[in-house]
Amino acid sequence: MSFERLLFGTAGVPNSTAKKNNPVDGVQRISELGLDCMQLEFAHGVRMKEEVSSALRKASYELGVPLTSHGPYYINLNAREQDKIDSSVERIIQTAKISDLCGAESMTFHAAFYMKDSPYDVFDLVEKSMNVIEERLSRLDIEIELRPELTGKTSQFGSLEELISLTKNVMSVKPCMDFSHLYARTGKYNTYEEIKEVLDQLEIELGADALKSMHIHVSGISSNSKGDLKHLNLEKSKFNWKDMLRALKEKDCRGYVISNSPNLEDDALMLKEYYNAI
């Protein structure tokens, strides 16, 4: 998908939607609020009736509210048992299938835990699974960007360097950049200069197009030495979201910015308003 600008939206149906469990109403609420996009959350399983997915696709198209998606939390491509790895592959494929039916063009997920293994070995396993997933989706004629998320815990696969390498090695993979997680994971990348440095790195390593089609997560965050503890509203966090937006604007980044804060649309609107005022 080609973008003319950054689109701001929520991770899931906005809190102010009358029917919280109805994603079609969620898309309508996004449009009413003056937001731009919405992420479908399949965090606890990939379940959606066909009539809902077709209604979603229609609403998304008619209202001009593009969709992204997030796969189940219990994916681990480095599980101890092969059947659990196979199940994780299936969950990613099921998420891709439903996302495609809804018209979403980008899906994210947490790829793996290290389980005390060498990050190099885990990388190889994740890459192998991603190649299998890419091949199976190609056979199903499903074109969707597979975006492993930059994760917030040091026990999780998903560092900036790992995502860049994986993007280079697997054609349909791109990173989902969670700048709050990057801050929680590393304790840095919380100033304009540092965030711009990350964007420069993405541009150098992955090409200018990497900044023209981004899938970004952001929220307030609390953390300790092991990384991300929980998501907070932006105003209650030390995460420097204003500098993040300044860096994104300076680099003319485009794509989705998804608010993962507990107050969802409040922070999404605050991000959009501040960005437009820069």
PAZAPA-4460 file (N, C-alpha, C; in steps of 0.05 Angstrom, whole numbers, plus 32768, in hexadecimal, padded with zeros to 4 digits):
% residues 278
    n_x    n_y    n_z   ca_x   ca_y   ca_z    c_x    c_y    c_z   seq   type   mol
   8011   7FE8   8000   8000   8000   8000   8012   8019   8000     1      M     A
   800A   802D   7FF0   801A   8046   7FF0   800C   805A   8002     2      S     A
   801B   8069   8011   8011   807C   8024   801A   8098   801D     3      F     A
   8008   80AC   8021   8010   80C8   801D   8019   80D5   8037     4      E     A
   8013   80C7   804E   8018   80D3   8068   8017   80BE   807D     5      R     A
   801A   80C6   8096   8015   80B4   80AD   7FF7   80B3   80B3     6      L     A
   7FED   809B   80B8   7FD1   8097   80C0   7FD1   808F   80DD     7      L     A
   7FBF   809B   80ED   7FBE   8096   810A   7FA5   8087   8111     8      F     A
   7FA8   8072   8122   7F91   8062   8129   7F95   8053   8143     9      G     A
   7F84   8040   8148   7F84   8032   8162   7F89   8014   815F    10      T     A
   7F94   8008   8174   7F98   7FEB   8176   7F7E   7FDF   8180    11      A     A
   7F6C   7FD9   816E   7F52   7FCE   8175   7F3C   7FE4   8173    12      G     A
   7F24   7FDB   8179   7F0D   7FED   8177   7F0F   8003   818C    13      V     A
   7F0B   801D   8184   7F0E   8033   8198   7EFC   802F   81B0    14      P     A
   7F06   8038   81C7   7EF7   8034   81E1   7EDC   8041   81E0    15      N     A
   7ED9   8057   81D0   7EBF   8065   81D0   7EAB   8059   81BD    16      S     A
   7EB1   8043   81B0   7E9E   8036   819E   7E88   802A   81AE    17      T     A
   7E6F   802E   81A5   7E58   8024   81B4   7E59   8006   81B8    18      A     A
   7E5E   7FF7   81A2   7E60   7FDA   81A4   7E7E   7FD3   81A2    19      K     A
   7E8B   7FCF   81B9   7EA8   7FCB   81BA   7EB1   7FB2   81AC    20      K     A
   7E9F   7F9E   81AA   7EA7   7F85   819D   7EA0   7F84   817F    21      N     A
   7E99   7F9B   8174   7E92   7F9C   8158   7EA6   7FAD   8148    22      N     A
   7EB8   7F9F   8139   7ECD   7FAE   812B   7EC2   7FC0   8114    23      P     A
   7EAB   7FB9   8109   7E9F   7FCB   80F4   7E97   7FE5   8101    24      V     A
   7E8B   7FE4   8119   7E84   7FFD   8127   7E9E   800C   812E    25      D     A
   7EB3   7FFC   8134   7ECD   8008   813B   7ED8   8019   8124    26      G     A
   7ED6   800F   810B   7EDF   801D   80F4   7ECF   8037   80F0    27      V     A
   7EB5   8035   80F4   7EA4   804D   80F2   7EAB   8061   8107    28      Q     A
   7EB2   8058   8120   7EB9   806A   8135   7ED4   8078   812F    29      R     A
   7EE7   8069   8123   7F01   8074   811B   7EFB   808C   8108    30      I     A
   7EEA   8088   80F5   7EE3   809C   80E1   7ED6   80B5   80EF    31      S     A
   7EC4   80B0   8102   7EB6   80C6   8110   7ECA   80D6   8120    32      E     A
   7EDE   80C9   812C   7EF2   80D6   813D   7F06   80E7   812C    33      L     A
   7F07   80E2   8112   7F1B   80F0   8102   7F36   80E2   8102    34      G     A
   7F36   80C8   810A   7F4E   80B8   8108   7F4F   80AA   80ED    35      L     A
   7F64   809C   80E7   7F6A   8093   80CB   7F6A   8075   80C6    36      D     A
   7F6F   8065   80DB   7F72   8048   80D7   7F6B   8039   80F0    37      C     A
   7F69   801F   80EE   7F64   800E   8106   7F72   7FF4   8104    38      M     A
   7F7C   7FEA   811A   7F89   7FD0   811B   7F76   7FBC   8127    39      Q     A
   7F72   7FA5   8119   7F61   7F8F   8123   7F72   7F7F   8136    40      L     A
   7F68   7F7A   814E   7F77   7F6C   8163   7F6D   7F4F   8165    41      E     A
   7F7E   7F3C   815C   7F77   7F20   815F   7F89   7F14   8175    42      F     A
   7F8D   7F24   818A   7FA0   7F1D   819F   7F99   7F02   81AD    43      A     A
   7F7F   7EFD   81B0   7F77   7EE5   81BF   7F6B   7ECF   81AC    44      H     A
   7F71   7ED1   8193   7F68   7EBC   8180   7F5D   7EC9   8167    45      G     A
   7F5F   7EB9   8151   7F57   7EC3   8137   7F3B   7EB9   8131    46      V     A
   7F27   7EC9   8139   7F0C   7EC1   8135   7EFC   7ED8   8129    47      R     A
   7EF0   7ED4   8112   7EDF   7EE9   8107   7ECD   7EDC   80F2    48      M     A
   7EB3   7EE1   80F4   7EA0   7ED6   80E0   7EA5   7EE3   80C5    49      K     A
   7E9F   7ED4   80B0   7EA4   7EDE   8095   7E94   7EF7   808F    50      E     A
   7E7B   7EF8   8099   7E6B   7F10   8093   7E76   7F29   80A1    51      E     A
   7E84   7F25   80B8   7E90   7F3C   80C6   7EA8   7F45   80B6    52      V     A
   7EB9   7F33   80AC   7ED0   7F3B   809D   7EC9   7F49   8083    53      S     A
   7EB3   7F40   8076   7EAB   7F4E   805D   7E9F   7F69   8063    54      S     A
   7E90   7F6C   807A   7E85   7F86   8082   7E9B   7F99   808A    55      A     A
   7EB0   7F8E   8096   7EC7   7F9E   809E   7ED6   7FA9   8086    56      L     A
   7EDA   7F97   8072   7EE8   7F9F   805A   7ED8   7FB6   804C    57      R     A
   7EBE   7FB3   804B   7EAD   7FC7   803F   7EAE   7FE2   804E    58      K     A
   7EAC   7FE1   8068   7EAD   7FF9   8078   7EC8   8007   8076    59      A     A
   7EDD   7FF7   8077   7EF8   8001   8074   7EFB   8010   805A    60      S     A
   7EF2   8004   8044   7EF4   8010   802A   7EE3   8029   8027    61      Y     A
   7EC9   8027   8030   7EB7   803E   802C   7EBE   8056   803D    62      E     A
   7EC8   8051   8055   7ECF   8067   8067   7EEC   8070   8064    63      L     A
   7EFB   8062   8054   7F18   8069   8051   7F28   8065   806A    64      G     A
   7F22   804F   8079   7F30   8049   8091   7F3F   802E   808E    65      V     A
   7F58   802F   8084   7F66   8016   8080   7F6B   8007   809A    66      P     A
   7F6E   7FEC   8098   7F71   7FDB   80AF   7F8D   7FCE   80B0    67      L     A
   7F97   7FCA   80C8   7FAE   7FB8   80CD   7FA4   7FA2   80E0    68      T     A
   7FB5   7F90   80E7   7FAD   7F7B   80FB   7FC4   7F73   810C    69      S     A
   7FBD   7F66   8123   7FD1   7F5C   8136   7FC9   7F3F   813D    70      H     A
   7FDC   7F2D   8139   7FD7   7F10   813E   7FD6   7F09   815B    71      G     A
   7FCF   7EF0   8162   7FCD   7EE7   817D   7FE7   7EEA   818D    72      P     A
   7FE4   7EEE   81A7   7FFB   7EF1   81B9   800A   7ED7   81BD    73      Y     A
   7FFC   7EC0   81BA   800A   7EA7   81C0   8017   7E9A   81A7    74      Y     A
   8024   7EAC   8198   8036   7EA2   8182   8052   7EA0   818D    75      I     A
   805F   7E8A   8187   807B   7E87   818F   8089   7E74   817B    76      N     A
   8097   7E80   8168   80A4   7E70   8153   80BE   7E63   815D    77      L     A
   80C3   7E66   8177   80DA   7E58   8184   80D0   7E47   819B    78      N     A
   80B8   7E3D   8199   80AD   7E2B   81AE   80BE   7E12   81B1    79      A     A
   80BD   7E06   81C8   80CC   7DED   81CD   80C2   7DD6   81BC    80      R     A
   80A7   7DD4   81B9   809C   7DBE   81AA   8095   7DC6   818D    81      E     A
   809B   7DB4   817A   8096   7DBB   815E   8079   7DC0   8159    82      Q     A
   8067   7DB2   8167   804A   7DB7   8161   8042   7DD3   816A    83      D     A
   8050   7DDE   817E   8049   7DFA   8186   8054   7E0E   8171    84      K     A
   806A   7E07   8165   8074   7E18   814F   8061   7E17   8138    85      I     A
   8058   7DFE   8131   8045   7DFB   811B   802B   7E0A   8121    86      D     A
   8022   7E0A   813A   8009   7E18   8141   800E   7E36   813E    87      S     A
   8026   7E40   8145   802C   7E5C   8142   802C   7E64   8125    88      S     A
   8037   7E54   8114   8036   7E59   80F7   801A   7E5A   80ED    89      V     A
   8009   7E47   80F6   7FEC   7E47   80EE   7FDE   7E60   80F7    90      E     A
   7FE4   7E6A   8110   7FD7   7E82   811A   7FDE   7E9B   8109    91      R     A
   7FF7   7E9C   8100   8000   7EB2   80EF   7FF1   7EB1   80D4    92      I     A
   7FEF   7E98   80C9   7FE1   7E95   80B0   7FC3   7E9B   80B2    93      I     A
   7FB7   7E92   80C8   7F9B   7E98   80CD   7F96   7EB6   80CF    94      Q     A
   7FA8   7EC3   80DE   7FA6   7EE1   80E1   7FA8   7EEE   80C6    95      T     A
   7FBB   7EE5   80B5   7FBE   7EF0   809A   7FA6   7EEC   8089    96      A     A
   7F9A   7ED4   808B   7F81   7ECE   807B   7F6B   7EE1   8082    97      K     A
   7F65   7EE3   809C   7F4F   7EF4   80A5   7F55   7F12   809F    98      I     A
   7F6E   7F1A   80A4   7F76   7F35   809E   7F71   7F3C   8081    99      S     A
   7F79   7F29   8070   7F75   7F2D   8053   7F58   7F2F   804C   100      D     A
   7F47   7F1F   8058   7F2A   7F20   8053   7F1F   7F3B   805B   101      L     A
   7F2A   7F47   8070   7F21   7F61   807A   7F2D   7F78   806A   102      C     A
   7F41   7F72   8058   7F4D   7F87   8048   7F66   7F93   8055   103      G     A
   7F70   7F87   806C   7F88   7F92   8078   7FA0   7F8A   8067   104      A     A
   7FB4   7F9C   8066   7FCC   7F96   8055   7FE5   7F93   8066   105      E     A
   7FE3   7F96   8080   7FFA   7F94   8092   7FF1   7F87   80AC   106      S     A
   8000   7F72   80B4   7FFA   7F65   80CE   8013   7F61   80DE   107      M     A
   800F   7F64   80F8   8026   7F62   810B   8021   7F4C   811F   108      T     A
   8037   7F43   812C   8035   7F2E   8141   8050   7F2D   814F   109      F     A
   804F   7F22   8167   8068   7F1D   8176   8072   7F01   816D   110      H     A
   808A   7F00   8162   8092   7EE8   8154   809C   7ED1   8166   111      A     A
   80AA   7ED7   817B   80B7   7EC2   818B   80C2   7ECB   81A5   112      A     A
   80C7   7EB8   81B7   80D6   7EBD   81D0   80F1   7EAE   81CD   113      F     A
   8105   7EB9   81D9   8120   7EAC   81D7   8121   7E92   81E7   114      Y     A
   8111   7E90   81FC   8111   7E77   820D   812E   7E6F   8215   115      M     A
   813E   7E84   821B   815A   7E80   8223   816C   7E74   820D   116      K     A
   8162   7E73   81F5   8173   7E6A   81DE   8183   7E81   81D3   117      D     A
   8197   7E7B   81C3   81A7   7E8F   81B6   8195   7E9F   81A3   118      S     A
   8196   7EBA   81A4   8187   7ECA   8191   818D   7EC2   8173   119      P     A
   81A5   7EB9   816E   81AC   7EB2   8152   819C   7E99   814A   120      Y     A
   819A   7E85   815C   818B   7E6D   8156   816D   7E74   8153   121      D     A
   8163   7E85   8164   8147   7E8D   8163   8141   7E9C   8148   122      V     A
   8154   7EAD   8140   8150   7EBB   8127   814D   7EA7   8110   123      F     A
   815E   7E93   810F   815D   7E7F   80F9   8142   7E71   80F9   124      D     A
   8138   7E6A   8111   811E   7E5C   8112   8107   7E6E   8109   125      L     A
   8108   7E87   8112   80F3   7E9A   810A   80F4   7E9E   80EC   126      V     A
   810C   7EA2   80E1   810F   7EA6   80C4   8104   7E8E   80B4   127      E     A
   810A   7E76   80BE   8100   7E5D   80B1   80E1   7E5D   80B1   128      K     A
   80D5   7E63   80C7   80B8   7E64   80C9   80AC   7E79   80B7   129      S     A
   80B9   7E91   80B6   80AE   7EA6   80A5   80AF   7E9F   8088   130      M     A
   80C4   7E91   8080   80C5   7E87   8064   80AF   7E74   805D   131      N     A
   80A9   7E62   8071   8093   7E4F   806D   8078   7E5E   806B   132      V     A
   8074   7E72   807D   805B   7E82   807D   8058   7E91   8062   133      I     A
   806E   7E9D   805A   806E   7EAC   8040   8066   7E9A   8029   134      E     A
   8071   7E83   8028   806C   7E70   8012   804E   7E67   8013   135      E     A
   8044   7E61   802B   8028   7E58   802D   8014   7E6E   8026   136      R     A
   801A   7E86   802E   8008   7E9D   8027   8009   7EA2   800A   137      L     A
   8020   7E9F   7FFE   8023   7EA3   7FE1   8012   7E8F   7FD2   138      S     A
   8011   7E76   7FDB   8001   7E61   7FCF   7FE3   7E67   7FD2   139      R     A
   7FDC   7E75   7FE8   7FC0   7E7D   7FEC   7FB9   7E97   7FDE   140      L     A
   7FCD   7EA3   7FD1   7FCA   7EBC   7FC3   7FC2   7ED3   7FD6   141      D     A
   7FCF   7ED2   7FEE   7FCA   7EE7   8001   7FE3   7EF9   8002   142      I     A
   7FDF   7F12   7FFC   7FF5   7F25   7FFE   7FF1   7F37   8016   143      E     A
   8002   7F34   802A   7FFF   7F44   8042   801B   7F48   804E   144      I     A
   8021   7F60   8058   803B   7F64   8064   803B   7F57   8080   145      E     A
   804F   7F45   8084   8053   7F38   809D   8066   7F48   80AE   146      L     A
   805D   7F52   80C4   806E   7F65   80D3   8072   7F5C   80F0   147      R     A
   8087   7F4C   80F5   808F   7F46   8110   8093   7F61   811F   148      P     A
   8089   7F61   8138   808A   7F7A   8148   80A4   7F7E   8156   149      E     A
   80AD   7F97   8158   80C4   7F9D   8169   80BA   7F9B   8186   150      L     A
   80C4   7F87   8194   80B8   7F7F   81AE   80C6   7F8E   81C5   151      T     A
   80B7   7F90   81DB   80C0   7FA0   81F2   80CF   7F91   8207   152      G     A
   80CE   7F76   8207   80DC   7F67   821C   80F6   7F5B   8211   153      K     A
   810A   7F5B   8221   8124   7F50   8219   8123   7F31   8216   154      T     A
   810E   7F25   821F   810A   7F08   821C   80FE   7F01   8201   155      S     A
   80F5   7F15   81F2   80E7   7F10   81D9   80F9   7F16   81C1   156      Q     A
   80F6   7F05   81AC   8101   7F0B   8192   80F4   7F24   8188   157      F     A
   8103   7F35   817B   80F7   7F4D   816F   8106   7F67   8175   158      G     A
   8121   7F65   8176   8131   7F7D   8178   8132   7F8B   815D   159      S     A
   813A   7FA4   815D   813C   7FB4   8144   814D   7FA5   8130   160      L     A
   8164   7F9C   8139   8177   7F8F   8127   816C   7F75   811C   161      E     A
   815E   7F66   812C   8152   7F4C   8123   813C   7F52   810D   162      E     A
   812C   7F67   8112   8117   7F6D   80FE   8123   7F77   80E4   163      L     A
   8138   7F86   80E5   8145   7F8F   80CD   8150   7F77   80BD   164      I     A
   815E   7F65   80CB   8169   7F4E   80BE   8154   7F3C   80B2   165      S     A
   813E   7F38   80C1   8128   7F27   80B7   811B   7F33   809E   166      L     A
   8118   7F4E   809E   810D   7F5C   8087   811E   7F58   806E   167      T     A
   8138   7F58   8072   814A   7F54   805C   8149   7F38   8051   168      K     A
   8143   7F24   8062   8144   7F08   805B   812A   7EFC   8051   169      N     A
   8113   7F08   8058   80F9   7EFC   8051   80E9   7F12   8043   170      V     A
   80E1   7F0D   802A   80D6   7F22   8019   80BD   7F2F   8024   171      M     A
   80AA   7F20   8030   8091   7F2C   8038   8092   7F37   8055   172      S     A
   80AA   7F36   8061   80AD   7F41   807D   80B6   7F5E   807C   173      V     A
   80A8   7F6E   808E   80B1   7F89   8094   80AF   7F8D   80B2   174      K     A
   80BD   7FA0   80BD   80BB   7FA3   80DA   80A1   7FB2   80E3   175      P     A
   8096   7FAB   80FA   8083   7FBB   8108   8092   7FCA   811D   176      C     A
   8095   7FE4   8119   80A6   7FF4   812B   8096   7FFE   8143   177      M     A
   809C   7FF2   815B   808F   7FFC   8173   80A4   800C   8182   178      D     A
   80A3   8027   8180   80B7   8038   818C   80B6   8038   81AA   179      F     A
   809E   8033   81B6   809C   8031   81D3   80AB   8018   81DC   180      S     A
   80A7   8002   81CE   80B5   7FE9   81D4   80D3   7FEC   81D1   181      H     A
   80DC   7FFA   81BD   80F8   7FFE   81B8   8104   800D   81D0   182      L     A
   80F6   8021   81DA   80FF   8030   81F2   8100   801D   820A   183      Y     A
   80EA   800D   820E   80E9   7FFC   8226   80FF   7FE6   8224   184      A     A
   8104   7FDC   820C   8116   7FC6   8208   8133   7FCE   820D   185      R     A
   813A   7FE7   8205   8156   7FF0   8205   815C   8005   821A   186      T     A
   8147   8013   8223   814C   8029   8236   8156   8042   8228   187      G     A
   8156   8042   820D   815E   805A   81FE   814B   805D   81E6   188      K     A
   8154   806C   81D2   8143   8073   81BB   812A   8082   81C4   189      Y     A
   8130   8097   81D4   811A   80A6   81DF   811E   80C4   81DB   190      N     A
   8130   80CB   81C8   8134   80E7   81C1   8130   80EA   81A3   191      T     A
   812C   8102   819A   8129   8107   817D   8140   80FC   816D   192      Y     A
   8159   8102   8177   8171   80F9   8168   8173   80DB   8167   193      E     A
   816C   80CD   817D   816E   80B0   817E   8159   80A3   816C   194      E     A
   8141   80AE   816C   812B   80A2   815C   8130   80A7   813E   195      I     A
   813B   80BF   8138   8142   80C5   811C   8158   80B2   8113   196      K     A
   816A   80AB   8125   8180   8098   811F   8175   807D   8117   197      E     A
   8160   8074   8125   8153   805B   811F   8146   805C   8103   198      V     A
   8139   8072   80FD   812C   8075   80E3   8141   8076   80CD   199      L     A
   8157   8084   80D3   816E   8084   80BF   8178   8068   80BA   200      D     A
   817A   8059   80D0   8184   803D   80CD   8171   802C   80BC   201      Q     A
   8157   802F   80C1   8143   8020   80B0   8146   8028   8093   202      L     A
   814A   8042   808E   814C   804C   8073   8165   8041   8065   203      E     A
   817C   8041   8074   8195   8038   8069   8194   8019   8063   204      I     A
   818A   800A   8077   818B   7FED   8075   8175   7FE2   8063   205      E     A
   815D   7FEF   8063   8146   7FE3   8055   813D   7FF3   803D   206      L     A
   8149   800B   8039   8141   801B   8023   812D   8031   802A   207      G     A
   812B   8045   801A   8119   805C   8020   80FC   8054   8023   208      A     A
   80F4   803F   8014   80D8   8036   8015   80D0   802C   8031   209      D     A
   80E3   8024   8041   80DD   801A   805C   80D0   8030   806D   210      A     A
   80D6   8049   8067   80CA   805F   8076   80B0   8069   806A   211      L     A
   80AA   8060   8052   8091   8069   8044   807A   8056   8048   212      K     A
   807F   8040   8056   806A   802C   805A   806E   801F   8075   213      S     A
   806A   802F   808B   8070   8025   80A6   8057   801B   80B4   214      M     A
   805C   8009   80C7   8047   8000   80D9   8053   8005   80F5   215      H     A
   8049   8019   8103   8055   8023   811C   8041   801F   8133   216      I     A
   804B   8015   8149   803B   8014   8162   8047   8028   8176   217      H     A
   8035   8034   8185   803F   8047   819A   802C   8047   81B1   218      V     A
   8037   804A   81C9   8027   804D   81E1   8039   8058   81F7   219      S     A
   802E   8060   820D   803E   8064   8225   8048   8049   822E   220      G     A
   805D   8048   823F   8068   802E   8247   8075   8031   8262   221      I     A
   8073   801C   8272   8083   801A   828A   8096   8002   8286   222      S     A
   80AE   8004   8291   80C1   7FEE   828C   80D5   7FEB   82A3   223      S     A
   80E3   7FD4   82A3   80F9   7FD0   82B6   8111   7FC5   82A6   224      N     A
   8124   7FB8   82B3   813C   7FAF   82A5   8136   7F99   8290   225      S     A
   811F   7F8C   8293   8118   7F77   827F   8106   7F82   8269   226      K     A
   8101   7F9C   826A   80F1   7FA8   8254   80D5   7FAF   825C   227      G     A
   80C3   7FAD   8249   80A7   7FB5   824B   8098   7FA8   8261   228      D     A
   808B   7FB8   8273   807A   7FAD   8288   805D   7FB0   8280   229      L     A
   8054   7FC8   827A   8038   7FCB   8270   8036   7FE5   8261   230      K     A
   8020   7FE6   8251   801A   7FFE   8242   800C   8013   8253   231      H     A
   8013   802C   824F   8007   8042   825E   7FFC   8056   824A   232      L     A
   7FEC   8069   8253   7FE5   8080   8242   7FFF   8091   823F   233      N     A
   8001   809D   8228   801A   80AC   8221   8022   80C1   8236   234      L     A
   800E   80CF   8240   8014   80E5   8253   801F   80DA   826E   235      E     A
   801B   80C0   8273   8024   80B5   828D   803E   80A6   828A   236      K     A
   804B   80AA   8274   8063   809A   826E   807B   80AC   8268   237      S     A
   8093   80A1   826A   80AB   80B0   8264   80B2   80AE   8246   238      K     A
   80A2   809F   8237   80A8   809C   821B   80A4   80B7   820D   239      F     A
   80B8   80BF   81FD   80B8   80D9   81F1   80AA   80D9   81D5   240      N     A
   8090   80D8   81D6   8080   80D5   81BD   8082   80ED   81AC   241      W     A
   8086   8105   81B8   8087   811D   81A7   80A0   811D   8196   242      K     A
   80B7   8114   81A1   80CF   8112   8191   80CD   80FC   817C   243      D     A
   80BE   80E7   8183   80BA   80D2   816E   80AB   80DE   8156   244      M     A
   8096   80ED   815C   8086   80F9   8146   8097   810D   8136   245      L     A
   80A7   811C   8144   80B9   8130   8136   80CB   8121   8123   246      R     A
   80D7   810B   812D   80E9   80FB   811C   80DB   80EF   8104   247      A     A
   80C3   80E5   8108   80B3   80D9   80F3   80AC   80EE   80DE   248      L     A
   80A6   8107   80E7   809F   811C   80D4   80B8   8125   80C5   249      K     A
   80CE   8128   80D3   80E7   8130   80C6   80EF   811E   80B0   250      E     A
   80EB   8103   80B4   80F2   80EF   80A0   80DC   80E9   808C   251      K     A
   80C6   80F8   808E   80AF   80F4   807C   80A6   80D7   807B   252      D     A
   80A4   80CB   8094   809B   80B0   8096   807D   80AE   8090   253      C     A
   8074   8098   8085   8058   8094   807E   804F   8078   8086   254      R     A
   8035   8074   8089   802B   805A   8091   8018   805C   80A9   255      G     A
   8017   8047   80B9   8004   8045   80CF   8012   804C   80E9   256      Y     A
   8005   805C   80FA   800D   8060   8116   7FF6   8057   8127   257      V     A
   7FFB   8041   8135   7FE5   8034   8145   7FE9   8039   8163   258      I     A
   7FD5   8046   816F   7FD7   804B   818C   7FCF   8032   819C   259      S     A
   7FE2   802A   81AD   7FDF   8012   81BE   7FDA   801A   81DB   260      N     A
   7FD5   8034   81E0   7FD1   803D   81FC   7FB6   8033   8206   261      S     A
   7FB2   8030   8220   7F98   8028   822B   7F81   803A   8221   262      P     A
   7F87   8054   821E   7F72   8067   8216   7F6E   8068   81F8   263      N     A
   7F7B   8056   81E9   7F7A   8053   81CC   7F76   806C   81BC   264      L     A
   7F5D   8074   81B7   7F58   808B   81A5   7F60   80A5   81B0   265      E     A
   7F61   80A9   81CB   7F6A   80C2   81D6   7F87   80C8   81CE   266      D     A
   7F98   80B3   81D2   7FB4   80B7   81CA   7FB7   80B8   81AC   267      D     A
   7FA8   80A8   819D   7FA9   80A9   8180   7FA3   80C6   8176   268      A     A
   7F8F   80D2   8181   7F87   80ED   8179   7F9D   8101   8182   269      L     A
   7FA8   80FD   819A   7FBD   810F   81A3   7FD6   810D   8191   270      M     A
   7FDC   80F5   8189   7FF3   80F1   8177   7FEE   80FF   815C   271      L     A
   7FD6   80FB   8151   7FD0   8107   8137   7FD0   8125   8139   272      K     A
   7FC4   8130   814E   7FC3   814D   8151   7FDF   8159   8154   273      E     A
   7FEF   814C   8164   800A   8157   8168   801A   8155   814E   274      Y     A
   8018   813F   8141   8027   813B   8127   801F   8150   8113   275      Y     A
   8005   8155   8110   7FFC   8169   80FD   8004   8185   8104   276      N     A
   8009   818A   811E   8011   81A5   8127   802F   81AA   8125   277      A     A
   803F   8195   8120   805C   8198   811E   8063   81A9   8106   278      I     A
***
